[in-house]
Structures are given as structure tokens and as C-alpha cells.
Amino acid sequence: PAFIAVIVASFSPTYYFVDYIGAIVVSVFIFKVSFDIIRPGFLEIIGKGVSEKEKEQILNVALKSEGVKDVHKLRTRTMGGNYFIDLHVLVDGSLSVKKGHDIAAAVKHRILSNIPSAVDVIVHIEPFEEPYISED
């Protein structure tokens, strides 16, 4: 664009403004390339999470674990292409602490085995209860 603008402007001084248009086009190209280079690092700095498709995959893996009744409060963040995952797993409220811990460990292992980019998984155990209904 800059070369074309200089050529056009050199034919006639009345076309001097084409040089400015060429400069603007080149500036837009530079800005676009700069943005494409900076964007991935910036998203990582601000703690961008994984895509919705990947979140669904994580939830499905966790839900297939034995003893898991539901999963919620899934939070993810990426760092250097790696996933850091935090989720709450609902289990039968009458289970022992040991059994709840074993289920959490199984969910963590299952996610780390099935999600290649996952490097750390924190599993919180909560009792699964029917929703509380007020008598009012």
C-alpha cells in the first residue's frame, strides 16, 4: 500500500492525499499484527479460562466417576497452555469422609488422565441434598 501510494502521488502533486491513505492502511496492518502477537499473552495474564466446549468435556469426565451425583462451580484458568481446574462434586451426604475423599481423588485422577492439558485439579466435596423448600 505504501509503495502504490508513493507511485500514485509521484505522477501528480494533486494526488498527495493518496500517500496519507497508504500510511493509514499500513498502520492498520501493523496494529492488526501487533494485536495478534500480544493477544495470547494478554489473555493468559488476565487468567482466561478454557472454552465452553472444553468445560463441557471436563464436566462429562467428572460426572462419569463413580459416586458423583452432580458437578457444579467449575472454574478454569490457563497458564502456558496448561489447565488449572477447580470444581465442586456433589456426593451422597451419608458417605464417610474417607469415601468422599476417595471419590474426590478418583475424579481428580480421571480428569488428569482424560484432559491432556490439565495439570492441576482441585475437587471440593459437597453433600448432595434435595433443594430446600420453605414452609412459607
BAFI-563425 format. One record per residue (C-alpha): residue number from 1; x, y, z. Coordinates in steps of 0.2 Angstrom, whole numbers. Example, Ala and Ser with C-alpha at 12.3 -4.5 7.8 and 13.67 -1.06 7.14 Angstrom:
2
DRENMI num  east north    up
DRENMI   1    62   -22    39
DRENMI   2    68    -5    36
This chain:
136
DRENMI num  east north    up
DRENMI   1     0     0     0
DRENMI   2    14    12     4
DRENMI   3    23     9   -12
DRENMI   4     7    11   -23
DRENMI   5     3    27   -13
DRENMI   6    20    34   -17
DRENMI   7    19    29   -36
DRENMI   8     2    37   -37
DRENMI   9     7    53   -28
DRENMI  10    23    55   -39
DRENMI  11    13    56   -55
DRENMI  12     4    71   -50
DRENMI  13     5    83   -35
DRENMI  14   -14    84   -34
DRENMI  15   -14    66   -28
DRENMI  16    -4    69   -12
DRENMI  17   -18    63    -1
DRENMI  18   -15    45    -8
DRENMI  19     1    44     2
DRENMI  20    -9    48    18
DRENMI  21   -21    34    14
DRENMI  22    -7    22    11
DRENMI  23     0    27    28
DRENMI  24   -16    23    36
DRENMI  25   -18     6    28
DRENMI  26     0     1    33
DRENMI  27    -4     7    51
DRENMI  28   -19    -4    52
DRENMI  29    -9   -19    46
DRENMI  30     4   -15    59
DRENMI  31    -9   -13    73
DRENMI  32   -18   -30    67
DRENMI  33    -2   -40    68
DRENMI  34     3   -32    84
DRENMI  35   -14   -37    92
DRENMI  36   -12   -54    85
DRENMI  37     5   -56    94
DRENMI  38     0   -48   110
DRENMI  39   -17   -56   112
DRENMI  40   -12   -74   118
DRENMI  41     0   -67   131
DRENMI  42   -13   -54   137
DRENMI  43   -27   -67   139
DRENMI  44   -15   -78   149
DRENMI  45   -10   -64   161
DRENMI  46   -29   -60   165
DRENMI  47   -32   -78   168
DRENMI  48   -43   -83   154
DRENMI  49   -52   -99   156
DRENMI  50   -55  -114   144
DRENMI  51   -68  -114   131
DRENMI  52   -86  -119   134
DRENMI  53   -83  -135   124
DRENMI  54   -68  -139   135
DRENMI  55   -78  -135   151
DRENMI  56   -92  -147   145
DRENMI  57   -79  -161   142
DRENMI  58   -72  -158   160
DRENMI  59   -89  -159   167
DRENMI  60   -93  -175   157
DRENMI  61   -77  -183   163
DRENMI  62   -81  -179   181
DRENMI  63   -99  -185   180
DRENMI  64   -94  -202   174
DRENMI  65   -84  -205   190
DRENMI  66   -92  -217   202
DRENMI  67  -101  -209   217
DRENMI  68  -103  -192   209
DRENMI  69  -121  -186   208
DRENMI  70  -118  -169   201
DRENMI  71  -104  -156   197
DRENMI  72  -105  -138   198
DRENMI  73   -95  -122   201
DRENMI  74   -82  -127   188
DRENMI  75   -68  -114   187
DRENMI  76   -54  -115   175
DRENMI  77   -39  -105   170
DRENMI  78   -25  -107   158
DRENMI  79    -6  -104   160
DRENMI  80     7  -108   147
DRENMI  81    -6  -119   138
DRENMI  82   -10  -129   154
DRENMI  83   -27  -130   163
DRENMI  84   -29  -127   181
DRENMI  85   -46  -134   186
DRENMI  86   -57  -131   202
DRENMI  87   -74  -139   204
DRENMI  88   -87  -145   217
DRENMI  89   -93  -163   216
DRENMI  90  -109  -167   225
DRENMI  91  -109  -185   233
DRENMI  92  -121  -194   244
DRENMI  93  -122  -184   261
DRENMI  94  -121  -200   271
DRENMI  95  -104  -206   265
DRENMI  96   -89  -206   277
DRENMI  97   -76  -193   275
DRENMI  98   -64  -206   269
DRENMI  99   -76  -212   255
DRENMI 100   -79  -194   250
DRENMI 101   -60  -191   249
DRENMI 102   -58  -207   238
DRENMI 103   -71  -200   226
DRENMI 104   -63  -183   225
DRENMI 105   -46  -192   222
DRENMI 106   -54  -203   208
DRENMI 107   -62  -188   200
DRENMI 108   -45  -179   200
DRENMI 109   -36  -194   193
DRENMI 110   -49  -196   180
DRENMI 111   -48  -178   174
DRENMI 112   -29  -178   174
DRENMI 113   -30  -194   163
DRENMI 114   -43  -188   151
DRENMI 115   -39  -170   149
DRENMI 116   -22  -169   141
DRENMI 117   -19  -151   146
DRENMI 118   -25  -152   164
DRENMI 119   -10  -151   176
DRENMI 120   -19  -147   192
DRENMI 121   -36  -151   198
DRENMI 122   -44  -146   215
DRENMI 123   -60  -156   219
DRENMI 124   -72  -149   233
DRENMI 125   -84  -162   240
DRENMI 126  -101  -157   245
DRENMI 127  -116  -167   251
DRENMI 128  -130  -170   238
DRENMI 129  -146  -164   245
DRENMI 130  -164  -161   238
DRENMI 131  -167  -142   237
DRENMI 132  -173  -134   252
DRENMI 133  -191  -129   251
DRENMI 134  -198  -116   263
DRENMI 135  -214  -120   273
DRENMI 136  -220  -102   270
